[in-house]
């Protein structure tokens, strides 16, 4: 009979696991096969890919942060339905990071697929290194959205 009773630690473990499994996972981009939801080009460049997750659990992928911003700005997806925005970390290609907390550089040295020419970085240090190498204007998420809106 004792085997049927759960200890408080075991119960806490199962409860925590259940709660975490219900959370939103970072989207995955199937590079070289996925199609941009905005421009329909294949998503191939791991330095510039982007994705968003809606409140209903739908995932959309993009070949450039510009496509993602314009897709929402055009009303294809209502902004109030976007649960999370993601961009590839230019310093770590293929790694998706939170677009709203990332730091950005926009300039001709960053030739992105749809010519938004903006690169995202997880850290200000990585961005500083990139600016020294390729130049460009340092932006935050709000400034980037303003610069790339249609």
SVG drawing of the C-alpha trace seen along z (x, -y; Angstrom):
<svg xmlns="http://www.w3.org/2000/svg" viewBox="-6 -54 42 56">
<polyline fill="none" stroke="black" stroke-width="0.4" points="0.0,0.0 2.9,-2.3 4.1,-2.1 0.8,-3.6 1.3,-6.8 3.4,-9.6 5.9,-11.4 5.6,-15.2 8.9,-15.4 7.6,-13.1 4.3,-14.9 6.1,-18.2 8.3,-16.8 5.3,-15.6 3.5,-18.8 6.5,-20.9 7.0,-18.7 3.3,-19.0 3.3,-22.8 6.5,-23.2 5.4,-20.9 2.3,-23.2 4.5,-26.2 5.4,-27.6 8.5,-26.1 10.9,-28.2 10.0,-27.6 12.3,-25.6 13.1,-26.7 13.6,-23.9 16.3,-25.8 16.6,-25.1 13.0,-23.7 10.7,-26.1 9.0,-28.8 8.8,-32.4 5.2,-33.2 5.5,-36.7 7.5,-36.5 7.3,-32.7 11.1,-32.4 12.9,-29.5 14.4,-30.2 18.1,-29.5 20.2,-32.0 20.7,-31.0 21.9,-34.5 18.7,-36.3 15.8,-33.8 12.9,-34.8 9.8,-33.3 6.7,-34.2 4.3,-32.2 0.6,-33.2 -1.6,-32.9 -3.4,-30.1 -0.2,-28.1 0.5,-28.6 4.1,-29.2 5.2,-31.3 8.7,-31.4 10.4,-34.2 13.6,-34.6 14.3,-38.0 13.2,-40.1 11.8,-42.6 9.4,-40.0 8.2,-39.2 7.7,-42.9 5.9,-43.7 3.7,-40.6 2.3,-41.8 2.2,-45.5 0.2,-44.6 -2.4,-42.9 -1.9,-39.4 -1.5,-38.4 -3.1,-40.8 -0.4,-42.1 -2.5,-41.4 -2.5,-37.7 1.4,-37.5 2.5,-35.7 6.3,-35.8 8.7,-37.1 12.0,-35.4 15.1,-36.2 18.3,-34.4 21.3,-35.5 23.7,-36.8 26.7,-35.9 25.3,-32.3 23.6,-31.4 20.5,-29.3 20.0,-30.1 16.6,-31.8 16.5,-34.5 13.7,-36.8 13.3,-39.5 11.9,-42.0 15.0,-41.8 17.6,-41.4 19.8,-44.3 20.1,-45.2 22.4,-46.7 21.0,-48.0 23.3,-48.8 24.5,-47.8 27.2,-45.6 24.4,-43.2 23.0,-42.0 19.9,-40.1 17.7,-38.1 15.0,-40.7 17.3,-43.6 16.1,-44.7 19.8,-44.6 19.3,-44.2 21.0,-41.8 20.0,-40.7 22.3,-39.9 21.7,-38.4 24.3,-40.6 25.5,-44.2 29.1,-42.9 28.4,-40.8 26.7,-43.8 29.7,-46.0 32.1,-43.6 29.9,-43.4 29.5,-47.2 33.3,-47.6 33.6,-45.1 30.7,-46.1 29.4,-49.4 25.7,-50.2 23.3,-51.9 22.6,-50.4 18.9,-49.9 16.6,-48.4 13.3,-46.4 11.1,-49.5 13.5,-51.4 14.0,-48.5 10.2,-48.0 9.9,-51.7 12.8,-51.5 11.4,-48.4 7.7,-49.1 6.1,-49.3"/>
</svg>
